Amino acid sequence: MANNTEKWAEEQEPNSFLLGEDRSAQPGFVRQNRRQSGNVGVFKDDKRTEKTHEDPVSMAIGEFGRWQAMLTLILSLLNLPCTWHIFVLTFQGADTDFWCTPPPGVLNRISVDQWKNLSSVVSESPTSNVSVYDPCHYRDFDYESLLSKFSYRELLKSNTDQYELKTCTSWQFNTTEFGDTITSEWNLVCDRKELKNFAEMMFLMGVAFGGFFSGLVSDRFGRKKTLMASLIMQLALGILVAICPWFEFYLVLRFILGFVCVSIVFSGFVLCMELVGGKWLTIAGVLYLLPVPMSYIIISGIAYICRGWRLLQWCVTLPAVFFLVLHWFVPESPRWLLAMGRVDETMEVLEKASKINKHPLPANIDKILKQSINKFEINGKPKVRVSDLFRTKNIRKISLVLYILWFSLYLVYYGLVLNLSNIGGNIYINTIISGLVEIPAILISVVILLKMGRRIPLCLTMVAGGIACLLTTILPPDTDEWISLSLVMAGKFSVSSSNVIMPLYTAELFPTVIRNLGVGTSNIPAGIALIMVPYLWNLSPLSKVLPLMVLGTVSVIGGLSVLMLPETGSYLSDTLEEVEDCISTSNNTQKKYIDTISSNVQSSPSEKE
């Protein structure tokens, strides 16, 4: 079989690899189409065509081996510190009980609770008819003098309404549960309360811009360089945040940190995807995200032990030091090197991989690689431009629909993840449950994707997640909290599966020359959604169920929009022309994306003979 493949490779002319070529006149064309008429045929089932020059990397080192397994595991662990930095503000800025700072000496005579009762201004809760303590104002009178003449109970019975109402200028905080937080250190309460949401928004805004620019940089300069530079910056920025003395500087650092974290996640994901082939695109792409829910569980434990936001910041930052050794172990993406026409460097990577995989390189691998880059050289050396995402009809449709999907998914997923404290219950337990729910969702996704593809599972999981959120809005007001929490976690389970499918589907829809750019620009609408997440629960005063109603509706709409996209298979396209030709060949958009590639990768050795 190997000899036939090599013989066939030597006989091919460079132009035979151009996807736009009319092959209908070739002898094997009719026979192959006959085999494909019932299903995707040779593309998924015929082992001969899977190892042709359309995927020289998999042909050279195998679709998956020890080399890919080791690198996939290492790259997936990059999600741990990145997710910690995203989620850490849930604990660093947690809402705690606070009250106006009493005059000096008052707490020597009465307790904090007595001080709150004596100085309190009571107002009605916006979401219920219950009267609550207003920590932003106090009644101004000479407490120390009066307490020296009267007892606490006597003063409490007196008419305190006659005293002037004043606005608090300093506060004391209950640090029992979370220790010092950014809220307590910089007084982010009362008229400064929105600044805490702004701190969250700044990080997520960095995520939005970082996804876009890291895509440009990664497609231009390579996955590895972008990854290593981002790792170094993440470590430095995390340390600066931990020692930051000013809130304004903290905002700037968090913005840049968000920019860097998403660059690490996306560069690592694309690199992971470009190391494997066949069905392992699905398996590796999904399992790459498995450390994400594990990071929720881990940070819950870290935050429980490390009370105080600065100590917690050190704890989530320093583990990134260990990832700096990746510079000596992780190679550049061989597919990206090949797309850039750097054959010699590609050969170096493949030779190392073949030794570890114990998969000898084909004797004519040099010729195979040189022939494979011809499709990139048709229009000269590829240049990464944002306009490429909208150059043709079909790639434009893919880009726009994916933008809708990323906005919907991120609003729903992070709307649930980052607002666990607003759902009710203990934040530490909710975080652990959230992680435990997501782990089986990811594992189940592997089986579903291998059996059902990407399109239908993504549609069903997003719609199901939206319905679960909407069901919480029709529950009676006296419903037990655990029922509502169960429905929210069911929605989280479903949307977590969508969150796994989405990056994989996106990476497969975009070709190699703009893959990181495509994933990165998809992060812009996702970033817009993330910016909205901190303010989502501000809708609660209008209606307690309104935030989950918004999430449910957006999830259903996003899920239905998936039906506008084509299905993909275990193949990564390389050029824009390849994607366009594959989708335009047939009216059946779900089947043509795979089948057309199959026909362009045809001419098996037996047919050639």
N, C-alpha and C positions, 0 to 999 in steps of 0.2 A: 504493500500500500504506500509506504513512504517513498519507495523508488519511483512508483508511478506518479506520485505528487511532484517529486523533484523533476522528473522528465517533462511533465506537463508545464511546470513553472518555467523551465528553460525554453520551451517552445513559444511561450506567450510573448506577444509584442507589447510594449509599454501602453499603447493606446487601448489595448483590450480591457484595461481596468477602468476606463472612463464610464461612469454610470449613465451618461446620456446616450451611449451607443445603441443602435438598433440591432438586436440580436435575433430578430424573428427569422432571419434567413439562415441561421446556423442550424446544423443538423440536430443538435441535441435540444434545441429550444422547445419543439413540440412535445418531445417525450417528457421533458422536465415539467412543462406546464400541466401535462396530464397527471403527473404525480402530485402536483400542488392543488389540483382542482378542489379537493375536499377540505383541505386545511392548510396550515402554514408549511406543511411538507418538509422539503429539504432544509429549510432554514433552521428548524428546530430539531428535526429527526435525522437528517442525513449527515453522518459524522464526517464524510469526505468534504462536504462543502463548508463545514464549520471551520476547517483548518486550512482554508485557502488564503490567498494574499490579501483578502479584504480584512483579515485580522491577523497580521503577521506576528504580533506579540504573543497571542495565544497559541499560534502554530509553533512558535519557537520554544516557548517555555511551558506550555500547557495552560489550561484555563485556570487551574488552581492547584497549588502545591504548598510545600512547607514554607517557601519564600513568601508567597502571597499571604498564607495564614499568619505568619509572624508579623508581617508589616500591617496587615489589617487589624490585628489585635492591638499593636502599639499605637497606630493612628487613632483607633476608636477611643483610647484612653485620654486623648486630648480633650474630649468632651467634658471630662470631670472638672478641671479648673475653670473652663469657660462657662459651664452651667452654674458653678458656684458663684461666679462673679455676677451672673444674670440674676440669680435668686437671692443673693445674700442680703439685699436691701429689705427683703421681707422681714428679716430679723433685725438688721441694723436700724431700720426706721419703724419698727413695730409700734403700734399704738399702746400706750400705757396710761395708767391713771396719773393725773397731775392736778395741782392746785396752786392758787396764788401763794406766793411766798409771804408768810406772816411777819409782822414787825418783830424786831429783835426782842428776845426774852419771852415772847408769848408762849412758845412751845415748852418753856420751862414750867408753865402753870397748867396748860391743857394739852391734850393729845391732838394729833393731826385731824382725826375725825371730828373732834369737838370744835377745832378751829374752822373746819369746813362747814359745820352746822351753824356756827355763830356768825360767820362772815358771808354765808352763802347767798347767792342770787339764784333762785329757782326759775327755770324756764321749761316750756313744754317741748318734748321731743318731736322733731319734724316727721318721724315715721310712726309715732304712736301718741296716745293721749297721756302718757306717763310723764310726770314732772321729774326733771333731772337737774343735777347740780351744774351750774354754769361756772367753769373754772377761769373764765376770761374776765370776770368782774368780781368786785367785792364791795362790802359796805364799809365806809371809812369812818371810824371813830377811834378814840384812844383806848385800845384794847387793854394795854398793860395797866393803865391807871384804873380802869373800871374793874378789871379782874382782881386788882388789889383791894377793892372795896366790896365787890359782890362776888358771889359764887357763880360758877358756870351756869347752873340751872336757873339762877335768878336772872342772869343776863339773857338767857335763851328765851325766858318768858316775857321779857321786856319788848317794847315796840322798837324793833331795829329799822323799820321802814322809814323812820324819820331821818336817818343818816344818809349822807350823800353817797351815791353810787359812783365808783371809780373803776377805770380799766386797769387790769393787772399789767405790770411792766416786767415782772420776773416770776418764775414758777419753780416749784419743786416737783420731782417726779418719783414715781414708784419704780425702783430699779431691781426689785426682787426677782422678776421673771426673766428679763432680758439684759440686765445690767445697764450701763450707760449706752445710749443710742444717739444717732445723729439728731434725733428729735430733742432729746434732753440737753445735748451739748450746745446746739445752736438755736434752741427755743423755737422749734418749728411747730408752733401751736397757735390757736386763735387766728389773728389776722395774718400770721405767717404759715398757716397750716398748708396752704397750697404749694409752698416751696418744697415740701417733702415729695409731693407728686411730681413737681418739676425736676427733682433730683432723679427720680425714676425715669422720667421722660428723656432727660439728657443722655442717660446710658442707652436707652432704646433708640434715640435719634442717631447716636453713634453707630448702632447696629445697622440702621437703615443706610447710612452713607458708606459704612465700612463694607457691606456686602457688594455695593456697586463698584467702589474703587479697587477693592481687593480682587474683584473679578478681572478688571482691566490689567492690573499689575501681574496677576497670576498667569493670564493668557499671554502676556507679553514677555515676562521674564522667567516664568516657570513656577511650578507648584512648590517645589522645595525651598527656593529662595524666599518666596512670599511667606511660607510657613515658618521658617526659622527666624526671619526678621520679626514676624508678628509675635513669636514666642518670647523673644528677648524683650520686646516692648511691653508685652503683657506683664512680665515679671517686674520690670522697672516701674510701670505705672501702678501696679498693685501695691508695691512698697510705698510709693509716694502718697497713695490714698491713705494708707495706714498711719502716716505721720503728718498728714495735711492739717494745718492749723486754721484755715479759713474756709468757710462754707462755699464762697464763690470759686475758690481754687478747687475745692472738692468737686463742684459741678463740671468744671473743665476737664479734670482728670477722669471722671466717670464717662464723659462723652468720648474721650479718646480711647478709654478702656473698652467701651462697647464697640468702637470702630475696629479695634485689634482682635477682640474675642471672636467676632463673626468671621474675620479673615482667617483665623486659625481653623474654625469649624468647617468652613467651605473649602479651603485649600486642602485640608486633610481628607474631606469627603470625596472631592474630585480626584485626588491622587489615589485614594483607596479604590475608587471605581475604575480607574484606568490601569490598575495592576492586574485585574482579573478579567475573565471572559465567560461567555455562555451563561448558564443558569447561576453562576457564582456572582454575576452582576447583581442579581436580586438578593442573594444570601448575604454577600459582603456589604451591599448598600444598606440593608436593613439592620444587620448586626452592628454596623458602625455606630448606630444610634442607641444601642443597648445600654451603654454607660450613662445615658442621660437620666433615666429614672433612678438608676443606682445613685447618681449624684444627689438627687433629692433626699434620698434616705440618709446618705452619708452626711450631708450638710445639716440635716436636722439634728443628728447626733453631735456634730461639731459645735453647732450653735447652742445646744443644751449644755455642753461642757464649758465652752469658751464664752462666758458672759462678758459683754462689753464689745462695742462695735469695732474698736481698734484691734483688740486681740483677735476677734473673729476675722478681720481683714487679713491679718498676718497668717492665720491658719489656712485660709483659702488661697493665699498667694504663693507661699513658699514651696508647696509641692511641685510647682511648675519648673523648679530648678532641675528636677530629674529629667525633664523632657529635652533639655539642651543637648543631651547626648545623642539625640536623633540625628544631629548633623553628620555623625559618623556611620549611622546605620540605615537611614532612609535614603533611597535613591531618587533622582528626578524621574518623573513619569516617562516611561519609554514611549508611550503614545504621543505625548506632547513633543518629545525630542524628535520623533519621526515626523510629526506635523510641521516642525520647524526645519526639516531637512537635515538634521544633525545625525547622520547615519553612524558615524564613528562612536559618538557618545551613546547612541542607542545600543550599539553592539556591546559596549562595555557593560551596560546594565544587564542586557540579556545573557551575557556570558556568566556573570556572577549568579544570576537567578537560575540558570540552567544547572549550575554545579550544585546549588542547594536543593533544587527540585529533583536532581538526578534525571534530568530530561535533556538528552544531548541535542544540541542545535542542529538543524538540517545542514547538510554539506553546502548547499547553495544559499545560505541565509543572507549573504551580502547582496546577491542579485535580487532576492525577494524584497529586501528592504528598499533597495534603490528603485525597483519597479513600483513599489507601493507609494513612494512619495511623488510619483508623477501627477497624481490627481491634485496635489497641492501646488505643483509647479506650473499648472496650466495657466493660471493667472498671476504667476510670480509668487514670491514669498508672501505667505498670508500676513495681513495686517489686521490687528484687532481694532474694530470700530463699532461704536454703538449703533450706527446706521445699519450694520449687518443684521441686527435683530429685526429690522423692518424692511429689508431690501426686497424680499419676494412675498407673494401672496400668502403662501402657507406658513412660512416662518413667522410672518407678521401675525397671523391668526394664533399660532402657538404662543407667541410672546404675550399678546394681549390677554388671552384667556388664562394663561398661567399667572399673570399679574392679579387678575380677579381672584384666582384660587389662593394665591399666597396671602393676599390681604384677608380673605375670609378665614383661612386656616389659622393664621397667627393671631387674629383678633379673638377667635374662639379658644384656641389652645392656651395662649398666655393670659387671656381673660379669666380662665379658670385657674391656671397655675399660680399666677401672681396675686390673685385675690382670694386665696384660701382663708385668710384671716377674716374676710367679710362674709364668708359662707356660714360661719358658726362653728363652735367647737374649739378644741385645743389646736393651736397652730402647729405644734410639733407632731402631734398625732395625725393631723390632716395631711401634713407634708409626707409623712411616712406612708400613709394609705395611698396618697396620690402616686408615689413611686411604685408601690407594690401593685397597684392597678395597671400601671403602664407597662411593666415587665412582661406579663402574659400577652398584652396587646401587641407588643413588638414581636414576640416569638410566634404567635399565631399568624401574624402578618406574613412571615416567611412562607408558610404553607399556602396561605391564600394567594399570594402573589405568584407562586410557582404554578398553581392550578388555574387561576382565573385571570392572570395578567395584572395590569395596573389600573386601567380605566374604570371598570365596574366596581372593584373593591374600594377605590378612592371615593367614588360617587356614593356608594352605600354607607360607608363609615361616616362621611361628613353629614349625610342626611340623617342617619340614625343618631349621631351626636346632637344634632340640632333639635330633633324631636324630643330627646331626653331632657334637654334644657327647657324646651317649651312646656313639657309636662309639669315641671316644677312651678310654673306660673299659674296653673289652674288648681293647685292644691288649696284646700280650705285653710284659713289663717291659723286654726288651732291644731294643724297637723304636726305630729311629732317631728323634731328636728332631724332625726336619723333617716326618715323617709325622704326628705328633701335632699339631704346629703348623699343618700344612696343614688338618687336620680342624677345628681351632679356628677358623682363618681362614675356612673354608667356612661354619661356623656363624655367624661374625661377619658374613659377606657376606649370609646369608639374614636374620638378625635385623636387620641394618641396613636392609633393605628394609621389614621390619615397623615399625621405628622411624620410617620416613618415612610409612607409611600411617596409623599410629595417630593422630597429631594431626589429620590431615586428616579421617579417619573420625569422630573425636570431635567436631570442629567442625561437621561436617555433621549429626550426629545431634541436637545440641542447638540449640534455636531462638535467635534473635538476643537476646531479652530476658535469657537466662541463659547465653549461649554461653561467655563468658569465665569465668563462675562454674563451668559444667560442666567446662570444661577444667581450671580451677584445682583443683576438688575431686577430680578424677581424679588430680591430682598428689599427693594425700595418701597413698593406697596406694602410689603410685610412690615417694614419699618414704620410706615404711616399708621398701620394698625397698632403696632406696639406703642407708638406715641399716645394713641387714644386709650390704651389699656389702663393706665393709672387713674384716668378720670372717669372710667366706666361706672364705678360705683357711686359717683356723684349724682347719678340719675335716681338713686334710691329715695331722696326726698320727694320726688314726683310720684313714684310708685315703688314699693319694695321689690316687686317682681320685674321691673323694667329692665335692669341690667341683663338678667338671664333671658328675657324675651328678645332683647337685641342680639345676644349671642346665638340663640336658637334660630332666629330668622336668617341671620347672616350665614350660618353654617348650612342651612338647607339650600339657600340660593347658591352658595359656592359649590355644594355637592352636585347640584343639577347642571352647573356650567361645565363640569368635567365631561359631560356627554358631547361637547363640541370638539373634543380633542381626539386624535387617533390613538390606537393602541400601539404599544411598542413590544419589542421582543428582546432576546438575549444577544443584542448587537448594538455597538456604539458607532453611529455614523460619524464621518470625519469632516465632510465639507457641506456647505450650504446647498450646493447643487445636488448633492446626494440626498439630502432631506427633501428637497423640492421634487426631484424626480420620483422618489419613493412614494410620496403622497399623491402626486398628480397623475400617476399612471392609471389608476382605477377609480371608479365612482364609489367603491366600497372603502370608506376611509378607515375602517377598523382593521381590515385585512390587508389593504394595499401597502401599508407602511412596512409590514414584514415581508409580504410576498414579493414585492418589487425588488427589495434587497436580495431576496433569495434568487430571483431570476438573474440579477446582475452578478451574483457570486456563483453562477452555474458553470457549465462545461466541466463536468467531472472527468476523471481520467478515462473511465470506460467509454464515455461518449466521445471523447477526443479521438480515441483509437478507432 
